[in-house]
Amino acid sequence: MRSHHRRAFLQGLGASVGAGFLFTPFLDSIAQAAPGKKPKRLLLFCTMGTATQIWKPASVAGETPTFSEATSPLAAVKQHVVLVDGLPSGNPGNNHGAPDSLTGLGFSDPARLLSVDQFIADKLVAGGTTTLIPSLLLGAESTVNGGRSPYYRADNLPTIASPKSAYSTLFGSAIPSNTSSDDVLRRRRSVLDNLKSEIATLKGNLGLEQKYKLDLHLESIRQIETRLSNASSGEGGACSAPTTPAGDPSNPLEANLLHMDLLVGAFACDITRVAAIQWGSDQAMNVELPDIGLRGEEHGTMIHTGAPAHLDLIKLEKWLAQRFVDLITKLKAIPEADGSGTLFDNTLIAWCRDMGDSPNHNMNEMKFVLASGEGGYLKTSPGGRYVRSNERHERVLLSLCDAMGVTSFSGFGDPNLQAKSPLPGLAAS
């Protein structure tokens, strides 16, 4: 039996049981993997645009930034963070509500509008990655004041606004009715036992080195069984449903804090591989943060007032930056079920915006904050990295695709973009 036949058989077997990720260490040890660690998951953290003067680093030495007051919480995770700035959009005059930020296209060709989250989710499904929800979109008030979310599949896609509805969608049907957690555990064990039996039959067709690698992989499966047993007995394990929301808070920011926990739980339970959390719409976000003395509506009372100091917008941006850090902290705290580090080690997070310079309604100077774990997809530095580029911002979206193993970009973004490739310098070599 030839090596590529064995690989095709194992991939097919993994897809058939919905647990193809279990084969990854073994398959990658037989077939040469691409350079750099590819994440399992993509998380988009999406907000309205900001003011350039409050976002850009206070100073930059080489590529090492001194974070501004608005972005200062990111210093706590600077070793994971890459700030990307200066990127022009292909449709700089499209204003708030333009679909360009995540699609790479303006309004001129609505039938082609497909946001990067949907494009990647489709490619993962086509490649055999099966999860309960291919793309999870959460966020309160994503259409407030007649606004839109940045997610598109020809038409604009709304988010799940209610934490209670999101919980029911994610975890209410995760365990079938009249089925106990012990039943689910037994099912998982039976799948793993079946995988061991099927893979073991291949030993007669493998060389000594590959047999050794196969034995190592079988041992990793046994360790997963142990983790599942520990999860059942309350001794640990990655997958556990978050606390059921008591209700839907009237404060949209409080609702989104609940959405963050639900999103992390969905990753831990492998319910989805692509997810987004949306903070307000492209037109408005109602802010009530009494702890920091901030009340108002982001668009009208923070972005378009208070210039040039933008003191209230700085407060809000700083609060949002802390939520970005909180997501990293939550993902770091949960081990992967297969032992490959933490959830964060296998997740790429991208803070995306509808435009770069909102006070001037300018979609040039598009900005991203990217974060990945130790040895992850991004080229990082202990002091953080600041990358300024005049390449089209769509190339960062292509980097997100590349990170998730999607290297054919046909059908996404601007078909006339000449440099249809990831942004150079972002990926670790």
VODREN-862601 format. One line per 4 residues: number of its first residue (from 1); their letters; for each residue x, y, z of C-alpha. Coordinates in Angstrom, 1 decimal. Each point is the difference from the previous one (the first is absolute). Last residue first. Layout:
N
NUM	A	X Y Z | ...
END
This chain:
429
429	SAAL	8.8 31.1 9.1 | -2.5 1.8 2.2 | -2.8 1.7 -2.0 | -0.5 3.7 0.0
425	GPLP	3.0 1.1 -2.1 | -1.7 0.1 -3.4 | -3.7 0.6 -0.2 | -1.7 -3.2 -1.3
421	SKAQ	-0.4 -0.3 -3.8 | -2.1 1.4 -2.8 | 2.5 2.8 -0.9 | -1.8 1.2 -3.1
417	LNPD	-3.4 0.6 1.6 | -2.4 -0.1 -3.0 | -2.1 -2.9 1.4 | -0.7 2.1 3.1
413	GFGS	-0.9 -2.3 2.9 | -0.6 -3.7 0.1 | -1.1 -2.4 -2.8 | 3.5 -1.3 -0.8
409	FSTV	2.2 0.4 3.1 | 1.6 -3.5 -0.1 | 2.4 -0.2 3.0 | -2.5 -0.8 2.8
405	GMAD	2.0 -1.7 2.8 | -1.5 2.1 2.8 | 3.0 2.3 0.1 | -0.2 0.5 -3.7
401	CLSL	-3.6 1.2 0.2 | 0.9 2.5 2.8 | 3.0 1.1 -2.2 | -2.5 0.6 -2.8
397	LVRE	-1.9 2.3 2.3 | 3.3 1.8 0.6 | 0.4 0.3 -3.8 | -3.4 1.6 -0.2
393	HREN	1.5 3.0 1.8 | 1.6 1.1 -3.3 | 3.8 0.5 0.4 | 1.2 3.3 1.4
389	SRVY	1.5 -1.8 3.0 | 0.8 0.7 3.6 | 0.8 -2.9 2.3 | 0.3 0.5 3.8
385	RGGP	1.2 -3.0 1.9 | -0.1 -0.9 3.7 | 2.9 0.3 2.5 | 0.7 -3.7 0.1
381	STKL	-0.4 -0.2 -3.8 | -2.6 -1.7 -2.2 | 0.0 -1.6 -3.4 | -3.6 -1.3 -0.1
377	YGGE	-1.1 -3.5 -0.6 | 0.7 -1.3 3.5 | 3.2 -1.0 1.8 | -1.5 1.4 3.2
373	GSAL	-3.6 1.1 -0.6 | -1.5 2.4 -2.6 | -1.1 3.6 0.0 | -0.9 2.5 -2.7
369	VFKM	-1.0 3.6 0.5 | -1.2 1.5 -3.3 | -0.2 3.5 -1.5 | -1.1 1.5 -3.3
365	ENMN	1.9 3.3 -0.7 | -2.2 0.7 -3.0 | -3.7 -0.6 0.5 | -0.5 3.7 0.9
361	HNPS	-3.2 1.3 1.6 | 2.1 2.9 1.5 | -1.0 -0.8 3.6 | 0.1 -3.7 -0.9
357	DGMD	3.6 -0.3 -1.0 | 0.6 -3.7 -0.6 | -3.3 -1.4 -1.1 | -2.5 -2.8 0.8
353	RCWA	2.5 -1.4 2.5 | 1.7 -3.4 0.7 | 1.6 -1.4 3.2 | 1.4 -3.3 -1.2
349	ILTN	0.5 -3.0 2.2 | 1.8 -3.2 -1.2 | -0.6 -3.1 2.1 | 2.0 -3.1 0.7
345	DFLT	2.2 1.2 2.8 | -3.0 1.9 1.3 | -1.9 -3.2 0.6 | 2.9 -1.3 2.1
341	GSGD	2.8 -2.3 -0.9 | -0.2 -3.0 -2.4 | -1.4 -2.4 2.6 | -2.8 -1.4 -2.1
337	AEPI	-2.8 1.5 2.1 | 1.7 3.4 -0.2 | 0.6 1.7 3.3 | -2.1 2.9 1.2
333	AKLK	1.6 3.0 1.8 | 1.7 1.4 -3.0 | -3.4 0.5 -1.8 | -1.3 2.0 3.0
329	TILD	3.1 2.2 0.1 | -0.1 0.6 -3.7 | -3.6 1.0 0.2 | 0.8 2.3 3.0
325	VFRQ	2.7 1.7 -2.1 | -2.6 0.9 -2.7 | -2.3 1.2 2.8 | 2.8 2.2 1.3
321	ALWK	0.3 1.5 -3.5 | -3.7 0.8 0.1 | 0.4 1.9 3.2 | 2.9 2.0 -1.4
317	ELKI	-2.0 0.8 -3.1 | -2.8 1.2 2.1 | 2.2 2.2 2.2 | 1.8 1.3 -3.0
313	LDLH	-3.3 0.8 -1.7 | -1.0 2.1 3.0 | 3.2 2.0 -0.1 | -0.1 0.6 -3.7
309	APAG	2.8 2.6 0.2 | -0.4 1.5 -3.5 | -3.0 -0.2 0.0 | -2.6 -0.6 2.7
305	THIM	-2.9 -0.7 -2.4 | -0.4 -2.2 -3.1 | 1.5 -3.2 1.5 | -1.3 0.4 3.5
301	TGHE	-3.5 1.5 0.0 | -1.4 -0.9 -3.4 | 1.7 -3.4 -0.7 | 0.6 -1.4 3.5
297	EGRL	-3.3 0.9 1.6 | 0.1 1.3 3.6 | 1.2 -0.9 3.5 | 3.5 -0.3 1.5
293	GIDP	0.9 0.5 3.6 | 2.4 -2.9 0.2 | -2.1 -2.1 2.2 | -3.1 1.5 -1.4
289	LEVN	0.5 -1.7 -3.4 | -3.1 0.6 -2.1 | 0.8 0.1 -3.7 | -2.6 -0.3 -2.8
285	MAQD	1.8 -1.0 -3.1 | -0.9 1.7 -3.3 | 0.3 0.1 -3.7 | 2.2 -2.9 -1.0
281	SGWQ	-1.8 -2.1 2.5 | 0.8 -0.7 3.7 | 2.9 -2.1 1.2 | -0.1 -3.2 -2.2
277	IAAV	1.5 -3.3 1.2 | 1.2 -2.4 -2.7 | 0.4 -3.7 -0.3 | 1.7 -2.6 -2.3
273	RTID	0.9 -3.4 1.3 | -3.4 -0.9 1.5 | -1.6 -2.5 2.5 | 3.5 -1.2 0.9
269	CAFA	-1.0 -0.2 3.7 | 2.8 2.5 1.0 | -0.8 2.2 -2.9 | -3.7 0.2 0.9
265	GVLL	0.9 0.7 3.6 | 2.3 2.9 -1.1 | -2.9 1.4 -2.0 | -2.5 -0.4 2.8
261	DMHL	2.4 1.9 2.4 | 0.4 2.8 -2.5 | -3.8 0.1 -0.6 | -0.5 0.7 3.7
257	LNAE	2.3 3.0 -0.2 | -1.9 1.0 -3.1 | -3.2 0.2 2.0 | 1.7 2.3 2.5
253	LPNS	1.0 2.2 -2.9 | -3.5 0.0 -1.3 | -1.4 1.3 3.3 | -3.6 -1.3 0.1
249	PDGA	1.4 -3.3 1.3 | -1.6 -3.2 -1.5 | -0.8 -2.4 2.8 | 1.4 -2.4 2.6
245	PTTP	2.6 -1.1 -2.6 | 0.7 -3.7 0.3 | 3.5 -0.5 1.5 | 2.5 -1.0 -2.6
241	ASCA	-0.2 -3.6 -1.4 | 3.0 -2.2 0.6 | 2.5 -1.3 -2.4 | 3.7 0.4 1.0
237	GGEG	0.5 -2.7 2.6 | 0.3 0.1 3.7 | -0.6 -2.2 3.1 | -3.8 0.2 -0.2
233	SSAN	-0.5 -3.8 -0.4 | -1.1 0.3 -3.6 | 2.8 2.4 -0.9 | 2.5 -2.4 1.6
229	SLRT	-1.4 -2.8 -2.2 | 0.3 2.2 -3.1 | 3.6 0.9 1.0 | 0.8 -3.7 0.3
225	EIQR	-1.5 -0.7 -3.4 | 2.1 2.8 -1.5 | 3.1 -1.6 1.5 | -0.9 -3.3 -1.7
221	ISEL	-0.2 1.9 -3.3 | 3.5 1.4 0.6 | 1.2 -3.6 0.6 | -1.5 -1.0 -3.3
217	HLDL	2.0 2.9 -1.6 | 3.3 -1.2 1.5 | -0.7 -3.5 -1.2 | -0.6 1.4 -3.5
213	KYKQ	3.3 1.8 0.1 | 1.8 -3.2 0.9 | -1.8 -1.9 -2.7 | 1.1 2.8 -2.4
209	ELGL	3.7 -0.5 0.9 | -0.3 -3.8 -0.3 | -1.7 0.1 -3.4 | -3.7 -0.1 -0.3
205	NGKL	-2.3 -2.5 -1.8 | -0.4 -2.5 2.8 | -0.7 2.9 2.4 | -3.1 1.1 -2.0
201	TAIE	-2.4 -2.2 2.0 | 0.9 2.0 3.1 | -1.6 3.1 -1.6 | -3.4 -1.7 -0.1
197	SKLN	0.2 -1.3 3.6 | 1.2 3.3 1.4 | -2.6 2.0 -1.8 | -2.8 -2.4 1.2
193	DLVS	1.2 0.5 3.6 | 0.0 3.7 -0.4 | -3.6 0.0 -1.4 | -1.1 -2.3 2.9
189	RRRR	1.6 2.3 2.5 | -1.9 3.0 -1.4 | -3.3 -2.0 0.1 | 0.7 -1.0 3.6
185	LVDD	0.6 3.6 1.0 | -3.3 1.1 -1.6 | -1.8 -2.7 1.9 | 1.7 1.2 3.2
181	SSTN	-1.1 3.5 -0.7 | -3.6 -1.3 -0.1 | -2.2 -0.4 -3.0 | -3.8 0.4 0.3
177	SPIA	0.2 2.9 -2.4 | 3.1 0.2 -2.1 | 3.1 1.8 1.5 | 1.1 3.0 -2.0
173	SGFL	-3.5 1.1 -0.6 | -0.2 2.6 2.8 | 3.7 0.6 -0.2 | 0.7 2.1 -3.1
169	TSYA	-3.4 1.2 -1.2 | -1.5 0.1 3.6 | 3.0 2.0 1.2 | -0.3 2.4 -3.0
165	SKPS	-3.7 0.5 0.7 | 0.7 0.8 3.6 | 2.9 2.3 -1.0 | -2.4 1.9 -2.3
161	AITP	1.5 1.9 -3.0 | 0.8 -3.0 -2.3 | 1.7 1.9 -2.8 | -1.6 1.3 -3.2
157	LNDA	1.4 -0.9 -3.4 | -0.1 2.6 -2.8 | -1.1 -1.4 -3.4 | 2.5 -1.5 -2.5
153	RYYP	1.3 -2.1 2.8 | 1.2 2.8 2.2 | 1.4 0.8 3.4 | 1.0 3.6 0.9
149	SRGG	-3.2 0.5 2.1 | -2.4 2.6 -1.2 | -1.5 3.2 1.3 | -3.6 1.2 0.1
145	NVTS	0.5 1.6 3.3 | 0.9 -3.4 1.6 | 0.8 -2.8 -2.4 | 2.7 -1.7 2.0
141	EAGL	-1.8 0.9 3.2 | 1.4 -2.9 2.1 | 2.6 -2.3 -1.5 | 0.6 -3.6 -1.1
137	LLSP	0.8 -1.5 -3.4 | 1.0 -3.7 0.0 | 1.2 -1.5 -3.3 | 0.0 -3.7 -0.8
133	ILTT	-2.4 -0.9 2.9 | -0.2 -3.6 1.1 | 3.5 -0.7 -1.3 | 1.3 -2.0 -3.0
129	TGGA	3.4 0.7 -1.5 | 0.0 -2.0 -3.2 | 1.8 2.3 -2.4 | -3.3 1.4 -1.4
125	VLKD	-1.1 0.9 3.5 | 3.3 1.8 0.7 | -0.3 1.8 -3.3 | -3.5 1.2 0.8
121	AIFQ	1.1 1.2 3.5 | 2.9 1.9 -1.6 | -2.3 1.8 -2.5 | -2.6 0.8 2.7
117	DVSL	2.6 1.5 2.4 | 1.6 1.9 -2.9 | -3.3 1.8 -1.0 | -1.7 -0.9 -3.2
113	LRAP	-1.4 2.7 -2.2 | 0.0 -1.2 -3.6 | -3.7 0.6 -0.7 | 0.5 3.6 1.4
109	DSFG	2.4 1.1 -2.8 | 0.4 3.8 0.2 | -0.7 0.2 3.8 | 3.7 -0.3 0.9
105	LGTL	2.2 -3.0 0.0 | 2.8 -1.4 2.3 | -2.7 -2.1 1.8 | 0.9 0.7 3.7
101	SDPA	0.5 3.8 -0.1 | -1.5 0.6 -3.4 | -3.7 -0.4 1.0 | -0.4 3.7 0.2
97	GHNN	-2.2 1.0 3.0 | 1.9 3.0 1.0 | 1.7 1.8 -3.0 | 0.5 -1.3 -3.5
93	GPNG	2.7 2.5 -0.9 | 3.0 -2.2 0.4 | -1.2 -2.8 -2.2 | 3.1 -2.2 -0.7
89	SPLG	0.9 0.5 3.7 | 3.4 1.5 0.9 | 2.1 -1.7 2.7 | 1.9 2.4 2.3
85	DVLV	0.0 -2.2 3.0 | 0.6 -3.6 1.3 | 0.5 -0.5 3.7 | 1.5 -3.5 0.8
81	VHQK	-0.7 -1.5 3.4 | 1.1 -3.2 1.8 | 3.0 1.4 1.9 | -2.0 3.1 0.7
77	VAAL	-2.4 -1.8 2.2 | -0.1 2.4 3.0 | 1.0 2.9 -2.4 | -3.4 -0.4 -1.6
73	PSTA	-1.5 1.9 2.9 | 1.7 3.1 -1.4 | -2.0 0.2 -3.2 | -1.9 3.3 0.7
69	ESFT	2.9 1.4 2.0 | 2.4 -0.7 -2.9 | 2.2 -3.0 0.0 | 3.8 0.4 -0.4
65	PTEG	0.6 -2.0 -3.1 | 2.9 -2.4 -0.9 | 0.4 -0.2 -3.8 | 3.3 2.0 -0.1
61	AVSA	-0.6 2.2 3.0 | -3.6 1.3 -0.3 | -1.6 2.9 1.9 | -3.3 1.0 1.6
57	PKWI	-1.5 -2.9 -2.1 | -2.9 0.9 -2.3 | -3.5 -0.3 1.5 | -0.7 3.5 1.4
53	QTAT	1.2 1.9 -3.1 | -1.7 -2.4 -2.4 | -3.5 0.5 1.4 | -1.9 -3.2 0.1
49	GMTC	-2.2 -2.2 -2.2 | -2.9 -2.0 1.3 | 0.7 -3.3 1.7 | 0.6 -3.7 -0.9
45	FLLL	1.8 -2.7 1.9 | 0.4 -2.8 -2.5 | 1.0 -3.4 1.3 | 1.6 -2.6 -2.2
41	RKPK	0.6 -3.6 1.1 | 2.2 -3.0 -0.6 | 3.2 2.1 -0.3 | 2.7 -0.8 -2.5
37	KGPA	3.5 -0.3 1.3 | 2.7 1.1 -2.3 | 1.5 -1.7 -3.0 | -2.4 -2.3 -2.0
33	AQAI	-0.2 -3.5 1.2 | 2.0 -3.0 -1.4 | -2.2 -3.1 -0.2 | 0.6 -2.7 2.5
29	SDLF	0.4 2.0 3.2 | -2.8 2.3 -1.2 | -2.4 -2.9 -0.3 | 0.8 -1.2 3.5
25	PTFL	-0.4 3.3 1.8 | -3.1 0.9 -2.0 | -1.9 -3.3 0.4 | -2.1 1.1 3.0
21	FGAG	-1.1 3.1 -1.9 | -2.0 -2.2 -2.3 | -2.6 -0.7 2.7 | -3.2 0.2 -1.9
17	VSAG	-0.2 -3.8 -0.3 | 0.0 -0.1 -3.8 | 2.5 2.9 -0.2 | 2.6 -1.9 1.9
13	LGQL	-0.5 -3.1 -2.1 | 0.4 2.0 -3.2 | 3.2 1.6 1.3 | 1.3 -3.4 1.0
9	FARR	-0.7 -1.5 -3.4 | 1.5 3.0 -1.9 | 3.2 -0.3 2.1 | 0.3 -3.7 -0.6
5	HHSR	-0.4 0.5 -3.7 | 2.6 2.8 0.0 | 2.5 -2.4 1.6 | -0.5 -2.8 -2.5
1	M	-1.4 -3.3 1.0
END
